[in-house]
Amino acid sequence: MRKAVIYLILFLFPFAGIAGENAGDAFVAPGDSLASAGGSVLAAKGAFLVPLQERDSVLIADQLSYGFELSGVKEGTLFELPEWENSKEGGVKVISPWMIDTLKVTKAKKGRPARMDIKGSVVITSFDEGNFVLPQIVLRRMSSDGVVDTLVFEQFGLEVKTMPVDTASFRPHDIKEQVRYPVTLAEVLPWLLGSQAAAMLIILAVCLVILYRRRSLPGHVYSEPAHITALRRLDTYRGNKLWAPEKQKLFYSGITDTLREYISARYGIGAMEMTTAEIFGSFKDEDVPAELLGEVQELFELADFVKFAKHLASDEENASALPVAVKFVTQTYQSEIETAESGNGEGSEE
């Protein structure tokens, strides 16, 4: 054992609790050995030896905290800490440097310097069984007036044991296999719920992808039946407000354009690019009642007068325009349903 050339400088800042490596960096600095200035050797109290493991005995490789505590240290006091070298032959070994903790700080008062309580310790262990005498803690203390004292703390012995073996009844056993605990419902339930949620998300994603691809195919356009579209559009032209002279052109154009689109979709006639005469000339080969066809033709001719000849239709003509258009759509669609049903009936009788 030899003395380390290390100083513990106590500045007594107005805070406490600086511990571990931070406290060591703040208060311990290398330097020359303290010079003696008429000091004396004093017996000090406060050394401790505390096992880091909570056991009733010290076993091989157990770690212990070994150090000292000092109370009421005046501001400006310097300390020289001992340094111990580990023996290559075994025994007790120091496995950490000195760690300085500030336990308490008492602020300075009038005529009295500030004081503090400090704690210093190292961690020791032993890998050998036996009784050992720990190195004694000896500090050199220099007060603010330059007097150097030597503080000698009580010395500790250490007994290190191994696990006792009963040689009389000892019987070797094989290594036990790993214990397998049964799986509980609480452990499995989150996985089941998670897998079900994941499966639902995957199915939803697949459905969305299929729907998107179908809609993105060329020529894929969702369309409702022609008569539904026509009736819905014709319903928007209900009301006497559209009969006003300044709105009649819009009123008759909307009704006839709706019928043109219905005729194009229903009969395959290019009614959107045809004149009135051409449209109704194409109906010669279609099975449409002549009376109904005449009413619709009169509606188209009236609309042409309103749109192109600035004709002002009467209230009676305005009131009958929309019913004629609705009648044409509903009767032609109904005749198509009756034709289809009669065809199916004849096929079933055969």
C-alpha positions as CSV (number, residue, x, y, z in Angstrom):
1,M,0.0,0.0,0.0
2,R,1.3,3.5,-0.9
3,K,-0.1,7.0,-0.7
4,A,-1.7,8.4,-3.8
5,V,-0.8,11.9,-4.9
6,I,-4.5,13.0,-5.1
7,Y,-6.2,16.0,-3.5
8,L,-9.8,16.4,-2.4
9,I,-10.5,20.2,-2.6
10,L,-13.6,21.3,-0.8
11,F,-15.1,24.5,-2.2
12,L,-18.4,24.3,-0.4
13,F,-20.6,25.7,-3.1
14,P,-24.2,26.6,-2.0
15,F,-25.6,23.2,-3.1
16,A,-25.3,19.6,-2.1
17,G,-25.6,16.1,-3.5
18,I,-22.7,16.1,-6.0
19,A,-21.9,12.4,-6.2
20,G,-20.2,9.7,-8.3
21,E,-17.8,10.6,-11.0
22,N,-19.0,14.2,-11.2
23,A,-18.2,14.8,-7.6
24,G,-14.8,13.2,-8.0
25,D,-14.0,15.4,-11.0
26,A,-15.1,18.5,-9.0
27,F,-13.2,17.9,-5.8
28,V,-10.2,15.5,-6.5
29,A,-7.2,16.7,-8.5
30,P,-3.7,15.3,-8.9
31,G,-0.8,17.1,-7.3
32,D,2.2,16.9,-5.0
33,S,2.0,15.4,-1.6
34,L,0.8,17.8,1.1
35,A,3.7,19.4,3.0
36,S,3.7,18.9,6.8
37,A,3.2,22.1,8.8
38,G,3.2,21.1,12.4
39,G,0.2,18.9,12.2
40,S,-0.6,15.8,14.3
41,V,-1.9,12.2,13.8
42,L,-5.5,11.9,14.8
43,A,-7.8,8.9,15.3
44,A,-10.9,9.4,13.1
45,K,-14.2,7.8,13.1
46,G,-16.6,7.2,10.3
47,A,-15.0,4.3,8.3
48,F,-17.5,1.8,6.8
49,L,-17.6,-1.5,5.0
50,V,-21.0,-2.1,3.3
51,P,-21.8,-5.1,1.0
52,L,-23.5,-4.1,-2.2
53,Q,-25.5,-7.4,-2.2
54,E,-28.1,-7.9,0.6
55,R,-26.8,-11.1,2.2
56,D,-26.0,-12.2,5.6
57,S,-22.4,-13.2,4.6
58,V,-19.8,-12.3,2.0
59,L,-19.3,-14.8,-0.8
60,I,-16.6,-14.9,-3.5
61,A,-16.9,-12.1,-6.1
62,D,-19.4,-10.1,-3.9
63,Q,-18.8,-6.4,-4.2
64,L,-18.5,-4.1,-1.1
65,S,-18.3,-0.4,-0.6
66,Y,-15.3,0.6,1.6
67,G,-14.6,4.1,2.6
68,F,-15.1,6.9,5.1
69,E,-17.5,9.7,6.2
70,L,-16.5,13.1,7.6
71,S,-18.9,15.7,9.1
72,G,-18.5,19.5,9.5
73,V,-15.6,19.9,7.1
74,K,-14.7,23.6,6.9
75,E,-14.6,25.5,3.6
76,G,-11.1,25.5,2.0
77,T,-9.9,22.2,3.5
78,L,-7.8,19.9,1.3
79,F,-7.5,16.1,1.6
80,E,-4.9,13.6,0.3
81,L,-6.6,10.3,-0.6
82,P,-4.7,7.0,-0.3
83,E,-4.1,4.9,-3.4
84,W,-3.9,1.1,-3.1
85,E,-2.3,-1.3,-5.6
86,N,-3.9,-4.8,-6.2
87,S,-1.7,-7.7,-5.5
88,K,-1.1,-10.2,-8.3
89,E,-1.3,-13.1,-5.8
90,G,-5.0,-12.5,-5.1
91,G,-6.7,-11.4,-1.9
92,V,-8.9,-8.2,-1.8
93,K,-8.9,-6.1,-5.0
94,V,-10.1,-2.6,-5.6
95,I,-12.2,-2.5,-8.7
96,S,-13.2,1.2,-8.8
97,P,-11.5,4.5,-8.0
98,W,-12.4,6.8,-5.1
99,M,-15.9,8.2,-5.4
100,I,-16.7,11.4,-3.5
101,D,-20.2,12.3,-2.5
102,T,-21.4,15.5,-0.9
103,L,-24.0,14.6,1.8
104,K,-24.9,17.9,3.3
105,V,-23.9,21.6,3.1
106,T,-24.3,24.1,5.8
107,K,-24.1,27.7,4.6
108,A,-21.7,30.2,6.0
109,K,-22.9,32.5,8.8
110,K,-21.4,35.7,10.2
111,G,-17.9,34.9,11.4
112,R,-18.2,31.2,10.7
113,P,-17.2,29.4,7.5
114,A,-19.4,27.1,5.5
115,R,-19.3,23.4,6.4
116,M,-20.2,20.2,4.7
117,D,-20.5,16.5,5.2
118,I,-18.6,14.3,2.7
119,K,-18.4,10.6,1.9
120,G,-15.6,8.8,0.0
121,S,-15.5,5.2,-1.0
122,V,-14.1,2.5,-3.3
123,V,-15.6,-0.8,-4.5
124,I,-13.7,-3.9,-3.4
125,T,-14.1,-7.6,-4.0
126,S,-12.2,-10.9,-3.6
127,F,-12.1,-14.0,-5.7
128,D,-10.4,-16.1,-3.0
129,E,-11.8,-17.7,0.1
130,G,-10.3,-16.7,3.4
131,N,-9.9,-14.0,6.1
132,F,-8.3,-10.7,4.9
133,V,-7.3,-7.5,6.6
134,L,-8.3,-4.5,4.6
135,P,-5.8,-1.7,4.0
136,Q,-6.3,1.1,6.6
137,I,-7.7,4.4,5.4
138,V,-5.3,7.2,6.2
139,L,-6.0,10.7,5.0
140,R,-3.9,13.8,5.2
141,R,-5.9,17.0,5.8
142,M,-4.7,20.5,5.2
143,S,-6.7,23.2,6.8
144,S,-7.2,26.7,5.4
145,D,-4.3,28.0,7.7
146,G,-1.9,25.5,6.2
147,V,-1.8,23.0,9.1
148,V,-1.6,19.3,7.9
149,D,-3.1,16.6,10.0
150,T,-3.2,12.9,9.4
151,L,-6.5,11.1,9.9
152,V,-6.4,7.4,10.7
153,F,-9.6,5.4,10.5
154,E,-10.4,2.1,12.1
155,Q,-9.3,-1.0,10.2
156,F,-11.6,-3.7,9.1
157,G,-11.2,-7.5,8.5
158,L,-13.0,-9.3,5.8
159,E,-14.1,-13.0,5.7
160,V,-14.9,-14.3,2.3
161,K,-16.7,-17.7,2.0
162,T,-17.7,-20.1,-0.7
163,M,-21.0,-22.0,-0.9
164,P,-20.7,-24.9,1.6
165,V,-21.0,-28.4,0.1
166,D,-22.3,-31.3,2.3
167,T,-19.9,-34.0,1.2
168,A,-21.7,-36.6,3.3
169,S,-25.1,-36.4,1.5
170,F,-24.0,-34.7,-1.7
171,R,-25.3,-36.4,-4.8
172,P,-24.7,-34.9,-8.3
173,H,-27.7,-34.2,-10.4
174,D,-28.1,-33.7,-14.1
175,I,-28.8,-30.3,-15.5
176,K,-32.6,-29.6,-15.3
177,E,-34.4,-29.1,-18.5
178,Q,-36.0,-25.7,-19.3
179,V,-39.4,-25.3,-17.5
180,R,-42.3,-25.0,-20.0
181,Y,-45.3,-23.2,-18.6
182,P,-48.7,-23.8,-20.2
183,V,-50.0,-21.1,-22.5
184,T,-52.9,-19.1,-21.1
185,L,-55.9,-17.5,-22.9
186,A,-54.7,-14.0,-21.8
187,E,-51.5,-14.6,-23.7
188,V,-53.2,-16.0,-26.9
189,L,-56.1,-13.6,-27.0
190,P,-54.1,-10.5,-28.2
191,W,-52.6,-12.5,-31.0
192,L,-55.9,-13.8,-32.1
193,L,-57.5,-10.4,-32.1
194,G,-54.5,-8.9,-33.9
195,S,-54.5,-11.6,-36.6
196,Q,-58.3,-11.1,-37.2
197,A,-57.8,-7.4,-37.5
198,A,-54.9,-7.9,-39.9
199,A,-56.9,-10.3,-42.0
200,M,-59.8,-7.9,-42.2
201,L,-57.5,-5.1,-43.3
202,I,-55.9,-7.3,-45.9
203,I,-59.4,-8.3,-47.3
204,L,-60.5,-4.7,-47.4
205,A,-57.3,-3.7,-49.2
206,V,-57.7,-6.5,-51.8
207,C,-61.3,-5.4,-52.4
208,L,-60.3,-1.8,-52.9
209,V,-57.6,-2.8,-55.3
210,I,-59.9,-5.0,-57.4
211,L,-62.5,-2.2,-57.5
212,Y,-60.0,0.3,-58.5
213,R,-58.6,-1.9,-61.3
214,R,-62.1,-2.6,-62.6
215,R,-62.9,1.0,-62.8
216,S,-59.6,1.9,-64.4
217,L,-60.2,-0.6,-67.3
218,P,-60.8,1.0,-70.6
219,G,-64.5,1.3,-71.5
220,H,-65.6,0.6,-68.0
221,V,-68.2,3.3,-67.2
222,Y,-71.0,2.8,-64.8
223,S,-74.3,3.8,-66.3
224,E,-77.9,3.5,-65.1
225,P,-80.8,2.6,-67.3
226,A,-81.7,5.2,-69.9
227,H,-85.3,5.7,-68.7
228,I,-84.1,6.4,-65.1
229,T,-81.7,9.0,-66.3
230,A,-84.3,10.7,-68.5
231,L,-87.0,10.7,-65.9
232,R,-84.7,12.2,-63.3
233,R,-83.6,15.0,-65.6
234,L,-87.1,15.7,-66.7
235,D,-88.1,16.1,-63.0
236,T,-85.8,19.1,-62.7
237,Y,-88.0,21.1,-65.2
238,R,-91.1,21.0,-63.0
239,G,-92.5,24.4,-61.9
240,N,-94.2,27.4,-63.5
241,K,-91.1,29.6,-63.0
242,L,-89.4,28.0,-66.1
243,W,-92.4,29.1,-68.2
244,A,-91.4,32.7,-68.0
245,P,-90.8,34.2,-71.5
246,E,-87.1,34.8,-70.8
247,K,-86.7,31.2,-69.7
248,Q,-88.8,29.3,-72.3
249,K,-85.8,28.7,-74.6
250,L,-83.9,27.0,-71.7
251,F,-87.0,25.1,-70.7
252,Y,-87.7,23.5,-74.1
253,S,-84.0,23.0,-74.9
254,G,-83.6,21.0,-71.7
255,I,-86.7,18.8,-72.3
256,T,-85.9,18.0,-76.0
257,D,-82.2,17.4,-75.3
258,T,-83.1,14.9,-72.6
259,L,-85.4,13.1,-75.0
260,R,-82.7,13.1,-77.7
261,E,-80.3,11.4,-75.3
262,Y,-83.0,8.9,-74.3
263,I,-83.8,8.1,-78.0
264,S,-80.1,7.6,-78.7
265,A,-79.7,5.2,-75.8
266,R,-83.0,3.4,-76.3
267,Y,-83.2,3.0,-80.0
268,G,-79.6,3.6,-81.2
269,I,-80.6,6.6,-83.3
270,G,-78.1,9.5,-83.5
271,A,-80.7,12.0,-82.3
272,M,-78.2,14.4,-80.9
273,E,-76.9,15.4,-84.4
274,M,-80.3,15.1,-86.3
275,T,-83.0,17.5,-87.0
276,T,-86.6,17.0,-85.8
277,A,-87.7,15.6,-89.2
278,E,-84.7,13.2,-89.4
279,I,-85.4,11.9,-85.9
280,F,-89.0,11.0,-86.4
281,G,-88.3,9.8,-89.9
282,S,-86.1,7.1,-88.2
283,F,-89.0,5.9,-86.1
284,K,-90.6,4.2,-89.1
285,D,-89.0,0.9,-88.3
286,E,-89.7,1.2,-84.5
287,D,-92.7,-0.2,-82.7
288,V,-93.9,3.1,-81.2
289,P,-97.7,4.1,-81.1
290,A,-98.4,6.6,-83.8
291,E,-100.5,8.8,-81.5
292,L,-97.6,9.0,-78.9
293,L,-95.1,9.6,-81.6
294,G,-97.2,12.5,-83.0
295,E,-97.4,14.2,-79.6
296,V,-93.7,14.0,-79.2
297,Q,-93.1,15.3,-82.7
298,E,-95.4,18.3,-82.0
299,L,-93.4,19.0,-78.8
300,F,-90.1,19.0,-80.8
301,E,-91.5,21.3,-83.4
302,L,-92.8,23.7,-80.8
303,A,-89.4,23.7,-79.2
304,D,-87.8,24.5,-82.5
305,F,-90.1,27.5,-82.9
306,V,-89.2,28.7,-79.4
307,K,-85.5,28.2,-79.9
308,F,-85.0,29.5,-83.4
309,A,-88.1,31.6,-84.3
310,K,-88.5,33.4,-81.0
311,H,-92.0,32.0,-80.6
312,L,-93.6,32.6,-77.3
313,A,-95.5,29.5,-76.2
314,S,-98.8,29.7,-74.4
315,D,-99.5,28.5,-70.8
316,E,-101.4,25.5,-72.2
317,E,-98.4,24.5,-74.3
318,N,-96.0,25.0,-71.5
319,A,-98.2,22.9,-69.1
320,S,-98.4,20.0,-71.6
321,A,-94.7,19.9,-72.6
322,L,-93.3,18.0,-69.6
323,P,-96.2,15.5,-69.3
324,V,-95.8,14.5,-73.0
325,A,-92.0,13.9,-72.5
326,V,-92.6,11.8,-69.4
327,K,-95.4,9.9,-71.1
328,F,-93.1,9.1,-74.0
329,V,-90.3,7.7,-71.8
330,T,-92.5,5.6,-69.6
331,Q,-94.7,4.1,-72.4
332,T,-91.7,3.2,-74.6
333,Y,-89.9,1.6,-71.7
334,Q,-93.0,-0.3,-70.5
335,S,-93.5,-1.7,-74.0
336,E,-89.9,-2.9,-74.0
337,I,-90.6,-4.8,-70.7
338,E,-93.8,-6.3,-72.1
339,T,-92.0,-7.5,-75.3
340,A,-89.3,-9.1,-73.2
341,E,-91.8,-10.9,-71.0
342,S,-93.8,-12.1,-73.9
343,G,-90.6,-13.5,-75.5
344,N,-89.7,-15.3,-72.3
345,G,-93.2,-16.8,-72.1
346,E,-93.1,-18.1,-75.7
347,G,-89.7,-19.7,-75.0
348,S,-91.0,-21.4,-71.9
349,E,-94.1,-22.8,-73.7
350,E,-91.8,-24.4,-76.3
